[in-house]
Amino acid sequence: MSGRARTGRARRNPPRFQLRTRVIAGVLLVTVAALAAFDVAAVSALRRYLLAQTDSQLHAVLSLYRPGPIGVVTRAKPASSRIRPPSGNIGSPKRQIVAISGPRLLLKPPPLDQYNVAFVPGHGPPTLLVQGDKDLVPSLPLSVLRFPGPSHAWTVVGRTGRVQLRLLAVQLSAKGAVAGTMIATTSLAGVDKTVARLRLILIVGSVVAGLGVALGVAWVVRRGLRPIEEMANQADRITAGDLTDRVSVPDAGTEVGRLGSALNGMLTRIEASVSEREANQELTRRFFADASHELRTPLASVRAYAELYQQGALQHHGQVDEAMRRIGLEARRMGALVDDMLRLARLDQHPRREHDPVDLTALLGRCAERAMLADPVRSWRTQIAPGLVTTGDEELLTRAVDNLLANVRAHTPGDTVAVITAEDNGDGVLIEVSDDGPGVPPDHLPHIFDRFYRAPGQPDRPGSGLGLAIVTAIASAHHGTASAEPNHPSGLRITLTLPATCDAAMSEAVLNSAGGQ
């Protein structure tokens, strides 16, 4: 079964030849076809030319002869040197005799011994004027020779059947002359020999030319495809696992150079994609590890209080109430952590859900009021410019600003002064939340937007380390950015940049709506 399956696959997938072989075979086939067509055309043209020359010679030979009557006799004289009577009924009375004036082939002068001339009268048997070689007598019916049409020439077979003849028949019909047909024939052996010699020369020359073309094309193709073969070898090494290697580009202006540049660009993108995938996988593994670590502590607390209650260690009512209170706190902590994780997951899958105009001036004012109510001891200052409008999801933007203010409350002392500023700098809306607290060490500053990141030396601070990560995700979802830098003389400044709405009508509608409320 497996052998038949392999055979079936082999039949469905025939072996493919290399590009070099296909190119050479294609060029050779085209060359052979072109040479064959040229050979046929050359041989045909030469044969037509030689036949035309032969016809001209036959016309010249016929122009030397002029038949005419010399009278009526009762008996023909076969011995005459100028008259040749037809065979049969030599002694018939009142027989018209035709006299032919012109050179005699019996003497066999060199120009005329290659021809046979005959006269066929319009009525009666044909009259053979002079006769050269018997092989030059055509084998045709009398009816064809008697009425051939005006000046007709064609190729016929001799009476002996050993040679082909060229026959020219000229019909004579003139006043005072005997109506009939003058016929001249000659052998085509010379023509056939010349054509055969040319055919042999062309065949040998075509074979030699085809071999030369095949060798030349093979050399040119091999030289031209050498860079591609080197690229293929380098690509094989890259496929083996070394994505940092690149193919060599001989000349960026040629097709091979463009191919090499395209391959290098593709390899760069593949390497970046693989690196990004590995980074995402590492981030996912770290995310799950951090999430497990964050959930382990509250879960351990809840389980510990539950076991104490089951073992009867909580004997007093106050102890039970305290255990329940702590269990509730840990449950809310786990709930907040799960909510943050779900929000990050939704932002990763659906980064942009709403496209409504958002009044940032009013939004920042409401967030500042909530921060003041949640932490009245801390000093909060606002410098919010009017008329700040962007496009996006109001709920997500509110969550981002709340997380920035919650970060100040969680990681700074109670006497810290926090400042909220917002303005339109022409490139977008800049929202800054700064404080004069202890700040973050410079070497840890680039990591504060990482998920589950916590500043060193603050293990007892509340939070899961996802607040600023959510801010970054929300900023990216709105085509904005989030950055952090030290605040002078002390503290931390976090800047949230959002694109401003350029539609004046939309901004005016939002501001009117906020004023009406």
C-alpha positions as MATLAB code, in Angstrom:
seq = 'MSGRARTGRARRNPPRFQLRTRVIAGVLLVTVAALAAFDVAAVSALRRYLLAQTDSQLHAVLSLYRPGPIGVVTRAKPASSRIRPPSGNIGSPKRQIVAISGPRLLLKPPPLDQYNVAFVPGHGPPTLLVQGDKDLVPSLPLSVLRFPGPSHAWTVVGRTGRVQLRLLAVQLSAKGAVAGTMIATTSLAGVDKTVARLRLILIVGSVVAGLGVALGVAWVVRRGLRPIEEMANQADRITAGDLTDRVSVPDAGTEVGRLGSALNGMLTRIEASVSEREANQELTRRFFADASHELRTPLASVRAYAELYQQGALQHHGQVDEAMRRIGLEARRMGALVDDMLRLARLDQHPRREHDPVDLTALLGRCAERAMLADPVRSWRTQIAPGLVTTGDEELLTRAVDNLLANVRAHTPGDTVAVITAEDNGDGVLIEVSDDGPGVPPDHLPHIFDRFYRAPGQPDRPGSGLGLAIVTAIASAHHGTASAEPNHPSGLRITLTLPATCDAAMSEAVLNSAGGQ';
ca = [
       0.000    0.000    0.000;
       2.778    2.403    0.930;
       4.674    1.616   -2.299;
       1.570    2.303   -4.407;
       0.977    5.512   -2.479;
       4.528    6.677   -3.136;
       4.137    5.759   -6.802;
       0.894    7.736   -6.975;
       2.525   10.758   -5.371;
       5.452   10.493   -7.778;
       3.032   10.470  -10.721;
       1.128   13.449   -9.359;
       4.358   15.315   -8.628;
       6.724   14.742  -11.568;
      10.366   15.675  -11.000;
      11.107   19.326  -11.711;
      14.219   20.318  -13.593;
      16.480   23.094  -12.451;
      15.999   26.596  -13.788;
      19.262   26.376  -15.694;
      18.156   23.209  -17.500;
      14.756   24.676  -18.358;
      16.311   27.873  -19.731;
      18.859   26.000  -21.858;
      16.213   23.588  -23.157;
      13.864   26.445  -24.008;
      16.536   28.451  -25.832;
      17.710   25.345  -27.689;
      14.165   24.495  -28.807;
      13.599   28.035  -30.057;
      16.955   27.982  -31.854;
      16.248   24.631  -33.500;
      12.815   25.804  -34.612;
      14.260   29.029  -36.040;
      17.079   27.168  -37.850;
      14.654   24.587  -39.235;
      12.354   27.304  -40.529;
      15.312   29.144  -42.069;
      16.601   25.938  -43.702;
      13.216   25.103  -45.211;
      12.781   28.660  -46.452;
      16.314   28.753  -47.915;
      15.954   25.401  -49.710;
      12.513   26.348  -51.046;
      13.742   29.748  -52.220;
      16.767   28.217  -53.957;
      14.627   25.590  -55.677;
      12.166   28.206  -56.888;
      15.064   30.332  -58.161;
      16.661   27.422  -60.024;
      13.307   26.407  -61.515;
      12.766   29.987  -62.653;
      16.238   29.942  -64.285;
      15.430   26.623  -65.950;
      12.135   28.022  -67.258;
      13.987   31.020  -68.684;
      16.442   28.701  -70.442;
      13.545   26.665  -71.844;
      11.963   29.878  -73.157;
      15.275   30.780  -74.795;
      15.550   27.348  -76.406;
      11.966   27.510  -77.788;
      12.645   30.938  -79.216;
      15.195   29.327  -81.584;
      12.581   27.189  -83.354;
       9.841   28.277  -85.787;
       7.496   25.664  -87.332;
       5.755   26.273  -90.665;
       4.168   24.314  -93.584;
       6.223   23.559  -96.681;
       3.516   21.972  -98.759;
       1.604   18.792  -99.372;
       3.380   15.611 -100.435;
       2.170   12.135 -101.199;
       4.983   10.462  -99.333;
       7.134   11.648  -96.496;
      10.906   11.403  -96.658;
      12.168   10.120  -93.353;
      15.755   10.607  -94.384;
      15.402   14.356  -94.576;
      17.623   16.222  -92.199;
      15.066   18.958  -91.633;
      11.828   17.007  -91.348;
      10.884   14.272  -88.924;
       7.461   12.732  -89.727;
       5.461   11.115  -87.015;
       5.518    7.377  -86.606;
       2.845    5.364  -88.387;
       1.238    5.710  -91.856;
       4.350    7.039  -93.457;
       3.025    6.429  -96.953;
      -0.343    8.152  -96.534;
      -1.130   10.487  -99.425;
      -1.707   14.203  -99.017;
       0.038   14.419  -95.695;
       0.930   17.921  -94.490;
       4.583   18.165  -93.603;
       5.851   20.642  -91.017;
       9.220   22.237  -91.525;
      11.146   23.398  -88.485;
      13.822   26.008  -88.769;
      16.419   26.231  -86.049;
      19.473   24.478  -84.582;
      19.519   20.705  -84.633;
      19.975   18.733  -81.445;
      21.334   15.794  -83.461;
      24.582   17.663  -83.830;
      24.656   18.034  -80.045;
      26.117   21.453  -79.626;
      26.985   22.000  -75.950;
      24.163   24.504  -75.234;
      21.428   22.329  -76.801;
      22.230   18.723  -75.996;
      20.529   19.116  -72.601;
      17.080   19.758  -74.081;
      14.379   17.934  -76.011;
      12.145   19.924  -78.388;
       8.887   18.669  -79.903;
       5.922   20.081  -81.791;
       2.409   18.814  -81.176;
      -0.100   20.016  -83.826;
      -3.571   20.976  -82.823;
      -4.980   18.010  -84.774;
      -3.433   14.689  -85.478;
      -0.561   12.843  -83.837;
       2.378   14.753  -82.299;
       5.344   15.495  -84.533;
       8.762   14.987  -82.981;
      11.070   17.569  -84.404;
      14.469   16.677  -83.062;
      15.352   14.390  -80.247;
      18.269   14.422  -77.845;
      18.469   12.043  -74.925;
      15.507    9.668  -74.725;
      15.363   10.202  -70.981;
      14.195   13.764  -71.667;
      10.967   12.633  -73.347;
       8.087   13.349  -70.948;
       5.611   10.687  -69.933;
       2.370   12.615  -70.414;
      -0.888   11.958  -72.277;
      -1.256   13.589  -75.682;
      -4.345   15.495  -74.561;
      -2.324   17.293  -71.950;
       0.434   18.206  -74.401;
      -2.021   19.295  -77.058;
      -3.880   21.894  -74.992;
      -1.605   23.020  -72.156;
      -2.746   26.655  -71.991;
      -0.616   29.725  -72.665;
       3.076   29.342  -71.774;
       2.726   26.711  -69.064;
       5.687   25.027  -67.288;
       5.641   22.204  -64.786;
       7.704   19.346  -63.410;
       7.052   15.893  -64.904;
       8.594   12.428  -64.902;
      10.577   11.189  -67.889;
       9.456    8.275  -69.997;
      12.058    6.037  -68.420;
      11.017    7.120  -64.938;
      14.612    7.635  -63.805;
      14.762   11.420  -63.756;
      12.486   14.397  -63.229;
      12.017   16.833  -66.110;
      11.066   20.452  -66.390;
       8.621   20.894  -69.244;
       7.660   24.164  -70.919;
       4.772   24.196  -73.387;
       4.060   27.255  -75.552;
       0.868   27.297  -77.591;
       1.272   28.607  -81.146;
      -1.657   30.154  -82.963;
      -0.649   32.602  -85.681;
      -1.955   33.420  -89.165;
      -0.088   31.495  -91.804;
       1.397   29.123  -89.246;
       0.341   25.713  -88.156;
      -1.629   25.829  -84.857;
      -0.033   23.625  -82.234;
       2.176   23.496  -79.180;
       5.919   23.790  -78.936;
       7.333   21.695  -76.084;
      10.797   21.863  -74.558;
      12.039   19.663  -71.725;
      15.245   19.451  -69.749;
      16.498   17.389  -66.828;
      16.269   18.620  -63.229;
      19.139   16.477  -62.054;
      21.391   19.508  -61.688;
      18.738   21.398  -59.780;
      18.094   18.457  -57.460;
      21.819   17.995  -56.898;
      22.316   21.655  -56.054;
      19.318   21.679  -53.717;
      20.502   18.458  -52.040;
      23.966   19.903  -51.545;
      22.519   23.071  -50.013;
      20.221   20.989  -47.804;
      23.196   18.986  -46.511;
      25.189   22.166  -45.856;
      22.271   23.721  -43.965;
      21.672   20.590  -41.886;
      25.309   20.334  -40.853;
      25.521   24.068  -40.234;
      22.306   24.047  -38.191;
      23.572   21.188  -36.024;
      26.854   22.974  -35.415;
      25.049   26.264  -34.743;
      22.631   24.547  -32.337;
      25.497   22.979  -30.404;
      27.294   26.318  -30.299;
      24.183   28.099  -29.083;
      23.598   25.407  -26.429;
      27.164   25.696  -25.131;
      27.073   29.492  -25.193;
      23.708   29.705  -23.456;
      24.844   27.164  -20.855;
      27.918   29.279  -20.095;
      25.945   32.531  -19.978;
      23.167   31.044  -17.834;
      25.631   29.434  -15.459;
      27.482   32.719  -15.077;
      24.244   34.682  -14.693;
      22.686   32.307  -12.153;
      25.812   32.001  -10.016;
      24.717   34.850   -7.664;
      21.302   33.214   -7.288;
      22.933   29.880   -6.408;
      25.047   31.645   -3.787;
      21.884   33.258   -2.404;
      20.211   29.848   -2.289;
      23.163   28.394   -0.345;
      23.100   31.308    2.085;
      19.326   30.950    2.434;
      19.836   27.265    3.297;
      22.250   28.245    6.051;
      19.793   30.847    7.312;
      17.000   28.269    7.254;
      19.161   26.049    9.450;
      18.628   28.551   12.283;
      20.931   31.567   11.904;
      18.443   34.387   11.299;
      21.132   37.038   11.784;
      22.907   36.077    8.553;
      22.086   37.918    5.318;
      22.544   37.146    1.637;
      25.154   39.072   -0.302;
      23.899   41.714   -2.746;
      26.302   42.076   -5.719;
      24.609   45.081   -7.329;
      21.416   46.623   -6.029;
      20.545   47.963   -9.495;
      20.236   44.529  -11.149;
      17.423   42.012  -10.846;
      19.639   39.718   -8.759;
      20.550   42.631   -6.496;
      16.887   43.546   -6.070;
      16.130   39.928   -5.216;
      18.912   39.907   -2.621;
      17.680   43.182   -1.116;
      14.140   41.809   -0.967;
      15.377   38.617    0.716;
      17.367   40.623    3.261;
      14.348   42.800    3.990;
      12.188   39.708    4.395;
      14.768   38.127    6.702;
      14.908   41.290    8.767;
      11.151   41.278    9.182;
      11.163   37.576   10.005;
      13.902   38.067   12.570;
      11.998   40.992   14.097;
       8.802   38.945   14.101;
      10.522   35.998   15.756;
      12.150   38.273   18.318;
       8.838   39.963   18.995;
       7.097   36.615   19.342;
       9.751   35.399   21.739;
       9.500   38.638   23.687;
       5.718   38.313   23.820;
       6.013   34.727   24.943;
       8.485   35.741   27.629;
       6.193   38.603   28.635;
       3.236   36.234   28.774;
       5.175   33.753   30.903;
       6.302   36.523   33.217;
       2.776   37.937   33.299;
       1.335   34.603   34.395;
       4.120   34.139   36.906;
       3.569   37.618   38.377;
      -0.206   37.181   38.349;
       0.155   33.860   40.123;
       2.457   35.472   42.651;
       0.058   38.372   43.239;
      -2.920   36.050   43.631;
      -1.059   33.632   45.868;
      -0.793   36.032   48.821;
      -4.504   36.931   49.136;
      -5.506   33.366   48.442;
      -3.155   32.140   51.151;
      -4.626   34.681   53.601;
      -8.202   33.663   52.774;
      -7.341   29.982   53.112;
      -5.534   30.572   56.414;
      -8.492   32.386   57.980;
     -10.858   29.732   56.668;
      -8.741   26.946   58.195;
      -8.577   28.804   61.526;
     -12.343   29.057   61.545;
     -12.766   25.372   60.635;
     -10.316   24.272   63.353;
     -12.146   26.303   65.999;
      -9.226   28.608   66.694;
     -11.498   31.666   66.401;
     -13.466   31.253   69.591;
     -14.483   34.848   70.221;
     -16.982   36.832   68.179;
     -14.497   39.657   67.672;
     -11.916   37.275   66.231;
     -14.451   35.946   63.742;
     -15.394   39.479   62.683;
     -11.743   40.404   62.184;
     -11.151   37.274   60.119;
     -14.169   38.035   57.958;
     -12.997   41.620   57.496;
      -9.576   40.483   56.354;
     -11.097   37.881   54.062;
     -13.213   40.639   52.489;
     -10.174   42.862   52.009;
      -8.228   40.067   50.344;
     -11.223   39.235   48.161;
     -11.519   42.868   47.035;
      -7.789   42.905   46.374;
      -8.067   39.785   44.225;
     -11.113   41.245   42.475;
      -9.252   44.466   41.643;
      -6.309   42.431   40.354;
      -8.552   40.275   38.172;
     -10.341   43.376   36.859;
      -7.020   44.957   35.894;
      -5.881   41.784   34.175;
      -9.149   41.514   32.229;
      -8.919   45.174   31.235;
      -5.389   44.686   29.927;
      -6.475   41.581   28.016;
      -9.365   43.492   26.411;
      -7.049   46.357   25.476;
      -4.638   43.902   23.873;
      -7.421   42.284   21.814;
      -9.609   45.348   21.104;
      -7.442   48.432   21.614;
     -10.032   50.907   20.255;
     -13.733   50.538   21.014;
     -15.201   54.055   20.904;
     -14.566   57.027   18.608;
     -16.530   59.756   20.351;
     -15.345   63.301   21.141;
     -14.206   63.582   24.747;
     -14.025   66.837   26.717;
     -10.675   66.401   28.479;
     -11.046   69.625   30.463;
     -14.183   68.377   32.207;
     -12.796   64.832   32.518;
      -9.623   66.022   34.276;
     -11.660   68.251   36.602;
     -13.843   65.336   37.700;
     -10.806   63.096   38.267;
      -9.111   65.796   40.365;
     -12.268   66.216   42.495;
     -12.422   62.474   43.200;
      -8.720   62.441   44.145;
      -9.290   65.334   46.578;
     -12.240   63.523   48.161;
     -10.296   60.251   48.428;
      -7.220   61.913   49.961;
      -8.115   65.309   51.456;
      -4.882   65.487   53.476;
      -2.691   65.663   50.366;
      -2.302   68.966   48.519;
      -3.745   68.811   44.974;
      -3.188   71.572   42.427;
      -4.678   71.835   38.944;
      -3.650   73.874   35.896;
      -6.086   72.689   33.205;
      -6.511   74.734   30.017;
     -10.084   75.136   28.707;
     -11.346   73.639   25.479;
      -9.227   70.458   25.416;
     -10.947   67.864   23.232;
      -9.821   64.488   21.900;
     -11.464   61.510   20.245;
     -11.721   58.166   21.980;
     -13.298   56.233   24.819;
     -14.235   58.437   27.764;
     -14.365   55.525   30.216;
     -10.858   54.348   29.332;
      -9.419   57.863   29.478;
     -11.019   58.376   32.888;
      -9.461   55.114   34.074;
      -6.015   56.232   32.817;
      -6.141   59.574   34.684;
      -7.487   57.893   37.823;
      -4.616   55.412   37.726;
      -2.091   58.268   37.489;
      -3.604   59.980   40.528;
      -3.879   56.671   42.418;
      -0.190   56.057   41.727;
       0.605   59.360   43.496;
      -1.530   58.398   46.485;
       0.010   54.928   46.739;
       3.703   55.773   46.422;
       4.157   59.215   48.034;
       3.891   60.429   51.633;
       0.781   62.249   52.858;
       2.400   65.701   52.817;
       3.320   65.453   49.114;
       2.108   68.151   46.736;
       0.624   66.765   43.480;
       0.116   68.964   40.414;
      -2.210   68.179   37.476;
      -1.532   70.220   34.328;
      -3.057   69.946   30.859;
      -2.543   72.058   27.729;
      -2.564   71.900   23.950;
       0.985   72.366   22.620;
       0.010   72.200   18.932;
       1.032   68.565   18.461;
      -1.551   67.197   20.887;
      -2.884   67.420   24.417;
      -0.256   67.052   27.173;
      -1.514   65.810   30.539;
       1.132   65.877   33.290;
       0.819   64.503   36.832;
       3.829   65.464   38.964;
       4.703   65.269   42.628;
       7.535   66.232   44.965;
       7.789   62.820   46.624;
      10.783   60.481   46.800;
      10.569   59.614   43.085;
      11.958   56.542   41.351;
      15.645   55.605   40.931;
      16.901   56.445   37.410;
      17.825   52.821   36.618;
      14.263   51.700   37.437;
      12.509   54.552   35.646;
      12.213   52.789   32.228;
      10.418   49.840   33.874;
       7.635   51.574   35.765;
       5.187   50.950   32.892;
       5.892   47.213   32.896;
       3.201   44.913   34.143;
       3.444   43.897   37.814;
       6.357   46.255   38.347;
       6.877   47.655   41.818;
       9.475   50.160   42.889;
      12.170   48.683   45.159;
      11.936   49.266   48.876;
       8.106   49.484   48.880;
       6.890   45.944   49.519;
       4.077   47.098   51.824;
       2.562   49.526   49.327;
      -0.927   48.648   48.043;
      -1.579   47.811   44.413;
      -0.756   45.049   41.976;
       1.732   46.841   39.713;
      -0.735   47.064   36.788;
      -1.886   50.674   37.117;
       0.738   52.334   34.915;
       0.681   49.371   32.502;
      -3.028   50.088   31.981;
      -2.172   53.774   31.380;
       0.300   52.814   28.647;
      -2.191   50.457   26.999;
      -4.942   53.109   27.024;
      -2.559   55.727   25.577;
      -1.552   53.343   22.764;
      -5.217   52.578   22.066;
      -5.775   56.331   21.520;
      -2.627   56.732   19.366;
      -0.867   58.487   22.218;
       2.139   57.911   24.443;
       2.988   57.740   28.153;
       6.407   58.683   29.497;
       8.030   59.295   32.888;
      10.906   61.480   33.980;
      12.268   62.820   37.266;
      10.625   65.961   38.631;
      12.881   68.756   39.838;
      14.001   69.152   42.498;
      12.452   65.825   43.572;
       9.651   63.502   42.734;
       8.249   62.016   39.533;
       6.517   63.470   36.481;
       4.361   61.281   34.234;
       3.265   62.757   30.877;
       0.306   61.417   28.925;
       0.146   62.675   25.330;
      -3.116   62.362   23.368;
      -4.017   63.594   19.876;
      -6.136   66.751   19.869;
      -9.352   66.995   17.867;
      -8.884   69.370   14.930;
     -12.583   69.613   14.017;
     -13.734   73.000   15.329;
     -17.420   72.145   14.986;
     -16.973   68.963   17.049;
     -15.026   70.817   19.746;
     -17.689   73.526   19.930;
     -20.442   70.909   20.243;
     -18.609   69.209   23.119;
     -17.988   72.470   24.907;
     -21.599   73.577   24.488;
     -22.769   70.241   25.832;
     -20.501   70.588   28.881;
     -21.689   74.165   29.446;
     -25.335   73.134   29.276;
     -24.788   70.534   31.945;
];
